[in-house]
Amino acid sequence: MEEYRIDPELNEVLPELSNADYKALEQSLLTEGYKGAPIMVWGDIIVDGHNRYEICNKHNIPYEVKSVEFESKEEAIIWMVRQQLGRRSLTTLQRIQIVEKYRPFYKKKAKRNKSLNGGNKKSELEKSTTPIPKEEKVDVRAELAKDADVSTNTYSKGVKILESGNKELINETISGQKSINKAFNELKKSADTNKTDNVSDPDGELKDLKEIQRKEAAQKIKEVREKYGIESTEYENAKAEQLNVEVRINEIENTVHDAQTSDIESMLTRIQERYCNYLLMFQQDVEWLLDKEFYRDDEDVSGRMHSDLQNCFEKFKSISEVMGKMVIDEFGCITINK
């Protein structure tokens, strides 16, 4: 039987089976033999079915192989990701984790399109001011979110969870024990607590840094330069002190911005919940009213009443739908998803 190999780079594209799932697959193959889709190979490289291949070889179980052709490893990775997204019963964070493998390809495409629309290179084509057609522009986050079948807001939250390094939280979210929103809120709460501990009086410290320490650092650089010269160790140390001041200013300003964004997001969530509750109650009221008969002097009163209530309900419903699409983007601004 021909031997095949597992490419480390391609293998990283796919989520690992848990020990329990691996053992269940092994037991199934031992009991029932090889069934289902064939093991897919590109040349001598396995692109789908590496766990089944490994188990079958271990126990000398016959298996089926089918070849597929790709022009590049990039094309193979895209195919593998799509196979996994279409076949497995994946949690939301697992889909995001898999789709993140696409990011280099979308960024590469976005960079290429940007250069064609007037990038930094010097070719006449890249200097062109002719805009790229809308369909050729690449919104990396939007494309990735579309592939993962989630909103851009959910996708961004998922990426932050994966990048947090909090293994316990990541595993709980991947397994489905926690939702993306719940895990993200826990992560944000932890980060806000740490920032609060580091900045007890942000306004006071920021004022001191900008009005006093920044000036002192600049004055020290001037004095050291005149006394020792720009090649001296003293000058380098003074420049480093100035950089530390600017870094600290940036840290505090970002902390304040993040806190403001968190407050906006919290308020937006409350408003969305209120509108959702209002809509539900209003719908129940309208249904009750429309079930009644309204008569005064003539039937026109009844017709107008029914029509006005229905129109009011439709308008309120459309407002609620817009509210539900509002999200906080990465810059702290409220946007409406289409």
C-alpha positions in Angstrom: 0.0 0.0 0.0 1.4 3.4 -1.0 2.5 5.6 1.9 1.4 9.2 2.4 2.6 11.9 4.6 1.2 14.7 6.8 2.5 18.2 6.0 3.0 20.1 9.3 1.9 23.4 7.8 -1.3 21.9 6.4 -1.9 19.9 9.6 -2.0 23.1 11.6 -5.0 24.3 9.5 -7.3 21.7 11.1 -8.5 21.6 14.7 -7.1 18.8 16.7 -9.4 16.0 17.8 -9.8 15.7 21.6 -8.5 12.5 23.1 -12.1 11.3 23.6 -13.0 11.9 20.0 -9.8 10.3 18.7 -10.5 7.2 20.8 -14.1 7.1 19.6 -12.9 7.2 16.0 -10.3 4.5 16.6 -12.9 2.2 18.3 -15.3 2.8 15.4 -12.7 1.9 12.8 -11.7 -1.2 14.8 -15.3 -2.4 15.2 -16.9 -1.4 11.9 -13.9 -1.1 9.6 -13.3 1.8 7.2 -16.5 3.6 6.1 -17.5 6.9 4.7 -15.5 9.5 2.6 -12.1 8.5 1.2 -8.9 9.9 2.5 -8.0 12.9 0.2 -4.4 13.3 -0.9 -2.6 15.9 -3.0 0.3 14.0 -4.5 1.6 12.1 -1.4 0.3 14.7 1.1 -2.9 14.1 3.1 -5.3 17.0 2.9 -8.3 15.4 4.6 -8.5 12.3 6.8 -5.2 12.4 8.5 -6.6 10.9 11.8 -8.3 8.0 9.9 -5.0 7.4 8.0 -3.0 7.3 11.2 -5.4 4.9 12.9 -5.8 2.6 9.8 -2.0 2.3 9.4 -1.6 1.6 13.1 -4.1 -1.3 13.0 -3.6 -2.4 9.4 -7.1 -1.5 8.4 -7.7 -1.1 4.6 -8.8 2.3 3.6 -9.8 4.2 0.4 -7.8 7.1 -1.1 -8.8 9.7 -3.6 -6.5 12.3 -5.3 -7.3 16.0 -5.7 -5.2 18.6 -7.5 -4.1 22.0 -6.4 -1.9 24.6 -8.0 -0.4 25.8 -4.7 -0.3 25.1 -1.0 -2.4 28.3 -0.5 -5.2 26.7 -2.7 -4.9 23.5 -0.7 -5.3 25.3 2.6 -8.4 27.2 1.3 -10.0 23.9 0.2 -9.2 22.2 3.5 -10.8 25.0 5.5 -13.9 24.9 3.4 -14.1 21.1 3.8 -14.0 21.4 7.6 -16.5 24.2 7.8 -18.9 22.3 5.6 -18.6 18.9 7.3 -18.1 19.2 11.1 -20.5 20.2 13.8 -18.5 23.2 15.0 -19.1 25.7 17.7 -18.9 29.4 16.8 -15.4 29.9 18.2 -14.1 26.7 16.4 -15.4 28.2 13.1 -13.6 31.5 13.8 -10.5 29.6 14.8 -10.5 27.7 11.5 -11.4 30.7 9.3 -8.5 32.7 10.8 -6.3 30.5 8.6 -7.7 32.6 5.7 -6.5 35.9 7.1 -3.0 35.9 5.4 -4.7 35.3 2.0 -7.3 38.1 2.4 -4.7 40.5 3.7 -2.4 39.7 0.8 -5.3 40.3 -1.6 -6.3 43.6 0.2 -2.7 44.8 0.0 -2.4 44.0 -3.7 -5.7 45.8 -4.5 -4.6 48.8 -2.4 -1.3 49.0 -4.3 -3.3 48.9 -7.6 -5.4 51.8 -6.3 -2.3 54.0 -5.7 0.0 52.4 -3.2 3.6 53.3 -2.3 5.2 51.6 -5.3 6.4 53.6 -8.2 5.0 51.8 -11.2 2.5 53.7 -13.4 -0.2 51.2 -12.7 0.2 51.6 -8.9 0.2 55.4 -9.2 -3.1 55.3 -10.9 -5.9 57.2 -9.2 -8.6 55.2 -10.8 -10.5 53.6 -7.9 -10.9 49.8 -7.7 -14.4 48.7 -8.4 -16.3 48.1 -5.2 -16.6 44.4 -5.7 -12.7 44.1 -5.9 -12.0 45.9 -2.6 -11.4 43.6 0.3 -12.7 44.2 3.8 -10.6 41.5 5.6 -12.7 41.3 8.7 -16.0 41.3 6.8 -14.8 38.5 4.5 -13.6 36.4 7.4 -16.8 36.9 9.3 -18.8 35.9 6.2 -16.8 32.6 5.9 -17.4 31.9 9.6 -21.1 32.7 9.2 -21.1 35.2 12.0 -21.4 39.0 12.3 -18.2 41.1 12.1 -18.8 42.1 15.8 -18.9 38.5 16.9 -15.9 37.6 14.8 -13.8 40.4 16.4 -14.8 39.2 19.8 -13.9 35.6 18.9 -10.4 36.7 17.7 -9.8 38.6 20.9 -10.7 35.5 22.9 -8.3 33.4 20.9 -5.6 36.0 21.3 -6.1 36.4 25.0 -3.9 33.4 25.9 -6.5 32.4 28.5 -6.6 28.7 27.8 -9.4 27.9 30.3 -11.7 30.5 28.7 -10.7 29.5 25.2 -11.4 25.8 25.9 -14.8 26.6 27.5 -15.8 28.7 24.6 -14.6 26.2 22.0 -16.4 23.4 23.7 -19.6 25.5 23.7 -19.8 25.8 27.5 -19.7 29.5 27.1 -21.0 31.8 24.4 -18.8 34.2 22.5 -20.5 37.2 24.2 -20.2 35.7 27.7 -16.5 34.8 27.3 -15.8 38.2 25.8 -17.5 40.1 28.6 -15.5 38.1 31.2 -12.3 38.9 29.3 -13.2 42.6 29.1 -14.1 42.7 32.7 -10.8 41.1 33.7 -8.9 43.6 31.4 -10.8 46.6 32.9 -10.0 45.5 36.4 -6.3 45.2 35.6 -6.4 48.7 33.9 -8.1 50.2 36.9 -5.4 48.7 39.2 -2.7 50.2 37.1 -4.3 53.6 36.7 -5.8 54.8 40.0 -6.0 58.4 39.0 -5.8 58.6 35.2 -6.7 62.2 34.8 -4.2 63.4 37.4 -1.4 61.2 36.1 -2.1 62.2 32.5 -2.0 65.9 33.4 1.3 65.4 35.2 2.8 63.5 32.3 1.8 66.1 29.7 2.4 69.3 31.6 5.4 68.4 33.7 7.2 65.2 32.8 7.0 65.7 29.0 8.6 69.2 29.4 11.3 67.9 31.8 12.2 65.1 29.4 12.6 67.5 26.5 14.7 69.9 28.6 16.9 67.1 29.8 17.5 65.9 26.2 18.5 69.5 25.2 20.9 69.8 28.2 22.5 66.4 27.6 22.9 67.0 23.9 24.7 70.2 24.5 26.9 68.8 27.2 27.7 65.3 26.0 26.7 65.2 22.3 24.2 62.9 20.5 26.6 60.0 20.4 26.8 59.7 24.1 25.2 57.1 26.4 23.7 59.9 28.5 21.9 61.2 25.4 20.5 57.7 24.6 19.3 57.3 28.2 17.6 60.7 28.0 15.8 59.7 24.8 14.7 56.5 26.4 13.2 58.4 29.3 11.3 60.6 26.9 10.0 57.6 25.1 8.8 56.0 28.3 6.8 59.2 29.1 5.1 59.1 25.7 4.4 55.4 26.0 2.7 56.0 29.4 0.6 58.8 28.0 -0.5 56.6 25.2 -1.4 53.8 27.6 -3.6 56.0 29.8 -5.3 57.6 26.8 -6.1 54.1 25.4 -7.4 53.0 28.8 -9.8 56.0 29.0 -10.9 55.4 25.4 -11.6 51.7 26.1 -13.6 52.5 29.2 -15.7 55.0 27.2 -16.2 52.4 24.5 -17.2 49.8 27.1 -19.8 52.3 28.6 -21.2 53.0 25.1 -21.4 49.3 24.3 -23.2 48.6 27.6 -25.7 51.4 27.0 -26.3 50.1 23.4 -27.0 46.6 24.7 -29.5 48.0 27.2 -31.3 50.1 24.6 -31.5 47.1 22.2 -33.0 45.0 25.0 -35.5 47.7 25.8 -36.6 48.0 22.2 -36.9 44.2 21.9 -39.1 44.1 25.1 -41.2 47.1 23.9 -41.8 45.5 20.6 -43.0 42.2 22.2 -45.4 44.1 24.5 -46.6 46.3 21.7 -47.2 43.4 19.5 -49.3 41.7 22.2 -51.3 44.9 22.7 -51.9 45.3 19.0 -53.0 41.7 18.6 -55.5 42.1 21.4 -56.8 45.4 20.0 -57.1 44.1 16.5 -59.1 41.2 17.8 -61.8 43.6 19.1 -64.5 45.4 17.1 -64.6 49.2 17.2 -67.9 50.9 16.4 -69.0 54.4 16.9 -71.2 56.0 14.3 -70.0 54.1 11.3 -67.7 51.3 10.2 -65.0 53.8 8.9 -63.9 54.3 12.5 -63.2 50.6 12.9 -61.2 50.5 9.6 -59.1 53.5 10.4 -58.3 52.2 13.9 -57.2 48.9 12.6 -55.1 50.5 9.8 -53.4 53.0 12.2 -52.5 50.4 14.7 -51.0 48.1 12.0 -49.0 51.0 10.5 -47.7 52.0 13.9 -46.7 48.4 14.7 -44.8 48.1 11.3 -42.9 51.3 12.0 -42.0 50.3 15.5 -40.9 46.9 14.2 -38.5 48.5 11.6 -37.0 50.7 14.3 -36.4 47.7 16.5 -34.7 45.8 13.6 -32.3 48.7 13.0 -31.5 48.9 16.7 -30.7 45.2 16.7 -28.2 45.7 13.9 -26.2 48.3 15.8 -22.8 47.3 17.0 -19.7 48.9 18.4 -16.7 48.7 16.0 -13.0 48.4 16.9 -12.8 52.3 17.0 -15.5 52.7 19.5 -18.1 54.0 17.0 -21.6 52.7 16.6 -22.2 51.2 13.2 -25.2 49.4 11.6 -24.6 46.0 10.1 -26.4 45.5 6.8 
